[in-house]
């Protein structure tokens, strides 16, 4: 069985449940490691969603 991914936020060892783009997550979270994507645990994903809510809403307006 494959190893479970760990949250990429500095100081967090929880199991990751979501993966998001690094550029967007770097603006609101303290991240470690490298790469184009980051793995987030449930708590940090919730924090990411709250802090980027306005930006994500503006992006969706552009889809119309």
N, C-alpha and C positions, 0 to 999 in steps of 0.2 A: 504494500500500500504506500502511496506517495506521502511525503511529509506534509504536514499542515503548514500553511503560510502563517507567518507572524506579522503583526501590525508593524508598519514602518515608522510610526511616530516614536521619537526618541524617548526612551524610558518605559515603553509599553511592551509587554510580552504576551498580550492576549492574542487569541487566534483571529486571523483576518477573515472577514465575511464579504467584503466588497473591494473592488479594484477601480481606481479613478486615475485620471490624467495627472501627472506630477506637476505640471505648470499651474494648474488650478489649485491643487492641494497645497503647494508651497506657499501660496499667498496667505493662507489662513492657519496652517499647522507647522510645527517644528519637526521636520522630517530628517531621517538618516538614510544612508545608502545612496545608490545611483539608479539610473534607468529612466524610462519614459512613463512608467506607471507605478503607482504606490498601492500597497495593500493596507486596508484599514479595518480595525475591529469595529464591532457594533457601536461602541460609545464614541469613537473618533469619527466614524462615518456620520453619525447623528450630528456631531459638532460641525463637521464639514458642510453638511446640508444646511444647517442653520446659518452659518456664516456666509454661504454663497447663494442664499435664496434669491436675493435681488438680482444678482448677475445671471443666474440661470433663468429667471423669469424674463429678463431682457433678451436673452438668446432665443427663447421660444417665440417671442413676438416677431423676430426676424424670419421665422420659418413660414409665416403666412404668405 
